[in-house]
């Protein structure tokens, strides 16, 4: 039986989230201040992106990108100092957006919202395309975080195939 586009997104969202959580949980909690470069975020701040992006996509989802955001355009909420609390917040944000997506009608998934198309440029997107954009961005940030994990001396789990720390053979 063929699944709907909505179900395919949810299946991918769940699968990618599980992979991301495996990478985050493998990170040594005593190395959260690691910054590979002066221009880089700390490991804690990079992990917090997974929470902040759920806040951002929820605003975009309701076509309220700048509602309640300071003039700087940033969404600010400091990450918890406790690693387990941060991971719990990321998990809750994941579940909340999943429920929002799942409760959205097929018609509304094709509705138009406004989001960035380039530097200082806004454009129109289908709501479902924004969901995929954010999922791909999560995958990008997970890749960044896996480098931090290796630098911190943690064991990198299998993501799409074997890793040096989790061989398949």
matplotlib code that plots the C-alpha trace (Angstrom):
import matplotlib.pyplot as plt

x = [0.0, 1.4, 1.8, 0.8, 3.3, 2.4, 3.1, 6.4, 7.5, 6.5, 8.4, 11.5, 11.2, 11.0, 13.9, 16.2, 15.3, 16.2, 19.6, 20.1, 19.3, 21.8, 24.5, 23.5, 23.3, 26.8, 28.3, 30.4, 28.5, 31.8, 32.8, 29.9, 32.1, 34.1, 34.5, 36.5, 37.2, 36.7, 33.8, 32.2, 29.4, 30.1, 28.9, 26.0, 24.9, 25.1, 23.0, 20.5, 19.9, 17.7, 15.4, 15.6, 14.7, 11.5, 10.6, 11.4, 9.5, 6.5, 6.5, 6.9, 4.2, 1.7, 3.2, 4.2, 8.0, 8.7, 5.8, 7.2, 10.8, 13.1, 14.2, 17.5, 15.4, 16.8, 14.9, 16.7, 16.4, 19.6, 20.3, 20.0, 23.4, 22.3, 22.9, 20.0, 17.6, 18.8, 18.2, 14.7, 13.9, 15.0, 12.9, 9.8, 10.2, 10.5, 7.3, 5.4, 6.3, 5.5, 2.1, 1.6, 2.6, 0.5, -2.6, -2.2, -4.6, -3.3, -4.8, -2.9, 0.3, 0.1, -0.7, 1.7, 3.9, 6.7, 10.4, 13.8, 14.9, 18.2, 20.0, 17.4, 14.9, 11.6, 9.5, 6.6, 7.0, 4.5, 4.2, 5.3, 8.4, 9.4, 9.1, 11.4, 13.8, 14.1, 14.5, 17.4, 18.9, 18.7, 20.6, 23.2, 23.6, 23.8, 26.7, 28.4, 27.7, 29.2, 32.5, 32.3, 31.5, 34.7, 36.8, 35.4, 36.6, 33.1, 32.1, 30.3, 27.4, 26.2, 24.1, 23.5, 26.1, 29.0, 31.3, 34.7, 33.1, 30.1, 31.2, 28.6, 31.0]
y = [0.0, 3.4, 5.9, 9.5, 12.3, 13.3, 9.8, 9.7, 12.9, 11.6, 8.4, 10.3, 12.8, 10.0, 8.1, 11.1, 12.2, 8.8, 9.1, 12.6, 11.5, 8.7, 11.2, 13.7, 11.0, 9.8, 13.2, 13.4, 15.8, 17.1, 18.5, 20.8, 23.9, 22.5, 25.0, 23.7, 27.3, 30.8, 31.3, 28.0, 27.5, 25.6, 22.0, 23.0, 25.8, 23.6, 20.9, 23.6, 24.4, 21.3, 22.9, 26.5, 25.3, 23.7, 27.1, 28.7, 26.3, 26.6, 30.3, 29.8, 27.1, 29.6, 32.3, 34.3, 34.4, 37.7, 37.8, 38.3, 38.2, 41.0, 43.5, 41.6, 38.8, 36.2, 33.7, 33.7, 31.1, 30.0, 26.3, 24.6, 23.9, 20.4, 18.1, 15.7, 18.7, 20.0, 16.6, 16.4, 19.9, 18.8, 15.6, 17.6, 20.1, 17.3, 15.7, 19.0, 19.8, 16.2, 16.5, 19.9, 18.4, 15.3, 17.4, 19.6, 18.7, 17.8, 21.0, 23.1, 21.2, 22.8, 26.2, 29.1, 30.5, 33.0, 32.2, 33.3, 32.7, 34.5, 37.2, 39.7, 38.2, 36.6, 34.4, 32.0, 28.3, 25.5, 24.6, 21.0, 22.2, 24.2, 21.1, 19.2, 22.2, 22.1, 18.3, 18.6, 21.4, 19.1, 16.5, 19.2, 20.2, 16.6, 16.2, 19.2, 17.7, 14.4, 16.1, 17.7, 14.3, 12.8, 15.8, 15.4, 11.8, 10.3, 7.3, 8.2, 5.9, 4.5, 7.2, 5.9, 3.1, 1.9, 4.2, 3.5, 3.1, 1.1, -1.2, -3.4, -6.3]
z = [0.0, -1.0, 1.8, 1.5, 1.2, 4.7, 6.1, 4.1, 5.8, 9.3, 8.7, 7.6, 10.4, 13.0, 11.5, 11.2, 14.7, 16.1, 14.4, 15.7, 19.3, 19.0, 18.1, 20.8, 23.5, 22.5, 23.3, 26.5, 28.9, 30.3, 26.9, 26.2, 26.0, 23.1, 20.2, 17.3, 16.1, 17.5, 15.0, 15.9, 18.4, 21.5, 21.5, 23.9, 21.6, 18.5, 20.1, 21.2, 17.5, 17.4, 19.9, 18.5, 15.0, 16.3, 17.6, 14.3, 12.1, 14.4, 13.7, 10.0, 10.0, 11.3, 8.9, 11.9, 11.4, 13.0, 15.5, 19.0, 17.8, 18.9, 16.2, 15.7, 14.2, 16.5, 18.7, 22.0, 24.7, 26.4, 26.5, 29.8, 31.5, 32.3, 29.3, 30.2, 30.5, 27.1, 25.5, 27.1, 25.7, 22.3, 22.5, 23.7, 20.8, 18.4, 19.7, 19.6, 16.0, 15.0, 16.5, 14.8, 11.4, 11.9, 12.8, 9.7, 6.9, 3.4, 2.1, 4.7, 4.0, 0.5, 1.9, 1.5, 4.2, 4.0, 4.7, 3.6, 0.0, 0.3, 2.3, 3.5, 1.0, 1.8, -0.5, -0.6, 0.2, 0.5, 4.2, 3.5, 1.6, 4.7, 6.8, 4.5, 4.5, 8.3, 8.3, 5.9, 8.0, 11.0, 9.1, 8.2, 11.9, 13.0, 10.6, 12.2, 15.6, 14.7, 14.1, 17.6, 19.0, 17.4, 18.6, 22.1, 22.2, 22.0, 19.9, 16.7, 16.2, 12.9, 11.1, 7.5, 7.6, 9.6, 11.5, 12.9, 16.3, 15.2, 12.3, 10.7, 10.0]

ax = plt.figure().add_subplot(projection="3d")
ax.plot(x, y, z, "-o")
ax.set_aspect("equal")
plt.show()
